[in-house]
Amino acid sequence: MPITLNINGALQSVNLPPDIPLLWALRDGLGMTGTKFGCGVAACGACTVLIDGEAVRSCQVALGDAKGQITTIEGLGQPDNLSPIQAAWIKHQVAQCGYCQSGQIMQAAALLATNPTPTDEDIDQVMQGNLCRCGTYPRIRAAIHEAADMMKAG
Amino acid sequence: MANWRKITRRSFMVLGAAVAGGAAFGVYKVTEVPPNPLQPAAGAVPLNPWVIINADGVTVIAPRAEMGQGISTTLAALVAEELDVDWAQVRVLHGPPAQAYFNAGFAERMSNEPDFKLASAPKSHNVLLEAVPKIFSLQITGGSTGAIGGFMQMRLAGATAREALKAAAARRLGVSPDQLRTEGARVIGAQSFDYAELAEEAASLVPSDVQLRDPSTWRYIGKPMPRLDMVAKSTGTAQFGIDTWLPGMKFASVRMNPRRGGAMNSFDPKPAMAIAGIERVVDLGTGIAVVANNTWSAMQAAPLVSVDWGAADYPADSEAMFENIATAFAGEPNSRLRDDGDVEVELAKGDLIEAEYRIPFLAHAAMEPLNATAWLKPDGTLEIWCGNQAPVLTRDACAAAVGLTADKITLHTPVMGGGFGGRTDPVPAVLAARVAMEFAGTPVKLTYSREEDMAQDYYRPAAIARLTGRIEGGKATALWGRTATPSATRNALARLVGFSPPGPDRGSVEGGFDQPYGLANYRYDGHLSDLTVPLGFWRSVGNSMNAFFLESFIDEMAHAAATDPLAFRLDLMQETHAPSAAVLQKVREMSGWDRLKRPGFGRGVAFCYSFGTPVAQVLEVGQTPDGIRMTRAWIACDPGLAMDPAIIEAQMTGAMVYGLSAAVRGAITFADQQVVENNFYDYEPLRLHQVPAFEVAILQNNGQFGHIGGVGEPGTPPAAPALANALFDLTGKRVRELPLSDTFDFIA
């Protein structure tokens, strides 16, 4: 039986069993490939999405449990309609290979939603679950501070 | 200087890159040059192999794959510089497999001369050297050669297109081309024209020679350009190979023999078929693929297939492997690429410093797990999507595996979620192709689980090194380094092209034999182990091994000489290679090396000249109640001509993080002939809160003008020794074995 999800403000129906992780429902069921598979065990953060504003590892949320408002990288902003966080990411030229950045950005979005002026220690705390093999961490940190400033300025 | 300002297309073709533009223009007979790699869509006019101009704007076809290193942006900037287009008008695509794209820069890497000597030498056009990559069909992205290989090719492509467009406009206006100028993708004269409207006409007006811009007028080269892939990568819209999505596609995952190279004696798919959504288990000879209606089910089912695996032909565990490696010291060295003075006479004087170092196997562990998508179409052609660093090899390997000719295969190379050398082997594409042959008409995407990616990698080899040195009067008088390791180059090339190059194996001693230390007596030997663990090219290849050995040992010698380790290095380098000495001097200044050290902190310095670029790093570490923290890092590099300082800064810091990740916790170990590590919880890279703050300086003194050192890899080799040296400074404990977390407690 198809399961209905509320993704980025729209209802979407996916015809996969309820025990499949949300990650794979998004990627394989709906073709929403912005959310990435990295490890499958919540060790890398590449699959991070928001459910009701909270950052979760979508590889660990069963499709059947994915109730609530899901926000993916596609819902945060688009190339012609960037969110402030994405604009900050571009300004600081954060991405190298870019594969982890959807998860990094979603994690940062969750951070800034609850803490509009994070310190370096706050960033350390919240962002340490998101791996980046290219080592873009210094620019991620700078972009989060920049995004905080941009959001404050409105 | 005149030789690079005005180069005819013809002579350029003869000398090196064999640009196949002629095929498109009918200038050269197709049989004389490699086939034209481009098949532009209707309405697009191929001006030459690297630029397509049409109503969509200017599309640069980059011959190098984008793995995150920014090469597509740099190559596009080289074209745009000559072509006079605004940055917003440029798009970039990766070219299809074609010998026309052979990597000229890779040829230099085949030499056994130290890099630092090559940088200043006139560019030779050694026929043999340039032929080697062509023979191997290496449209390879690796060896930090992307920008080097593209520097002339891409500018010539842009300049040729520009002059052809001017010629077309000149003909329409009845004037001479030199009365026209170009700007913003328009030719401007009494009347002005969009490039797009001239393109078709221009294709038949390719000039026989063109003049390249004077560097003093460059607008893009040398400036930090906004990366062309940045918006897509910040919005989840970049299409990685793993994101290939086709209507009606199936999803697969593989499980290959974890005892690498061993057979599969038998398998029983039944337990796996119990999982919902599984369609079939495909026999791949030395493993299986599970095909399902979603990737997760395939990954759940693959471990359930009951398999009787045959054995591998290497020892059971890491301990036995190191024993094997150590036995290589007993034989004659494979190489002695450095033998200055007479180390044996000098060392016979006694009073020696001796040390043995050990480093483990390493995995690449790129964030995007290995994957490939293949689709056998009704017309019998096979379309493949696979992020890879060697398209010609990959395409040909797929063709051979499925019994098709290469012309029946279309291989797409999407952007890669990290490569680091780990996407050179064609295996994922080959396996996807083989599965697709079983599902005629249906696209199949094959994705490795993280565990499978780690178990089926081609590893950076483990190695042991023994170094002996002598100090007299506070100065180093002799150094004899001996490295023992299985050769990654031989191992990989035997697998990839069926041929192991004989002779000295540079890859096992680079970073050791080739450093600009002016010791009167300096010998470096490479001993090869016959271990058959599958090996590959790991970011900076042998430099990551030998820089740890040599730079740790130089540090030990400095302390034995009671000399400051940075000053000790500088003293050995000053006379030998000024640009190398300059990067050391630079990190000395940046880090405040000569000031009193902060109490409770330690500092280490290390240096390595690799891929045409000397890099010096200083790392500061501090003891905290929660463990040792890396606090600050300073990097100075000199790539010669710095094409894009923002990309270089990113590569230098990223490469150092990559090296530090390996140094702190990186180790691939074996038990029962299988890799023990599974996933990021037991092969854990550094995380955001564990990396130091970075400061990077880019100098531009190295080599003759036009020398372009690599930037993707040279930041990795000094990282591990800088850390080990800093830990010695902090704790007084000299650790000669990696990873360092086996000895020290770092912050969790």
Interface residues (C-beta under 8 A of the other chain):
Chain A: L16 P17 I20 P21 L23 W24 R27 D28 G29 G31 T33 G34 T35 K36 F37 G38 C39 G40 V41 A43 C44 A46 T72 I73 E74 L76 G77 Q78 P79 L82 Q86 W89 I90 Q93 V94 A95 Q96 C97 G98 Y99 C100 Q101 S102 I105 I123 D124 Q125 M127 Q128 G129 N130 L131 C132 R133 C134 G135 T136 Y137 P138 R139 I140 R141
Chain B: M67 G68 Q69 G70 P224 P226 R227 D229 M230 V231 A232 K233 S234 T235 G236 T237 A238 Q239 F240 I242 D243 W245 F251 A276 G277 N293 N294 T295 W296 S297 M299 A365 A366 M367 E368 P369 V415 M416 G417 G418 G419 F420 T447 S449 R450 A646 A650 Q651 T653 G654 A655 M656 V657 Y658 S661 N679 F680 Y681 E684 P685 L686 R687 L688 H689 Q690 V691 A693 F694
